Amino acid sequence: METVKLSDIVLRWYPEMLPSLKKNELNSMIVLRDGLSILKPTDALEIIQYSICEHQDNNYLQ
């Protein structure tokens, strides 16, 4: 098991996404069961997407 910041995942697989993510999203701590070294790009993208959803405001645009 390994704990990393979301920013580590983004920098490794999708650095082009870095400017579009919020600081609190990038600082999220992610626990990886099998570690960062065997994480696949598709799994990394799923983690990034989930983190974005978790940090969204509950406010709706009107």
N, C-alpha and C positions, 0 to 999 in steps of 0.2 A: 504494500500500500504506500502511496506517495501523495503528499499534499503540495499543490502548486497554485500559483496565482493564475487567473484566467489570462492575464497579459503574457505569461510564458507560453501558453497554448497558442494564443493569437500570433505572437512573434514567430513561432516555429512553423506554423502551417499557413496562416492567412495574414501576413503583415500588412497587406493593403487595407484590411479592415480596421486597423489601429486608430486612425483619425475619427472614425465614425462611432466608436464606442466611448461611453462615459467613464470617467475616472472610477466611480464606485463599481462599475461592471468589471473593469480591468483589475481592480484590487480584490475581486471575489476569490475566496479560497475554494479550490476544487480538489476533492479527494478522488484519486484515481486508483482503482482496485489493483490494476496490474502495472501501474507506473507510466510515466511519460514516454519512456523509450519505445514502448510497443503500441502507443496510441496511433490509430489510423486517421488519415485526414477526414474521412466521413464522420468518424466518431468525434473528432475535434470540432467540426462544424456543428454537430448536434449539441455539444456542450455549450458552444458559443451562443447558439440560438436559444437554448434553455435559459442561460444566464440573462440574456436580454429580456426575455419574458418575465423572469423573476424580479427584475428591477424596474419594470414599467410602473408608472403611476396608475392608480385606480381611477383617475379623473378621465372623464370622457369629453371629447371635443363637441361643442354645440354650435 
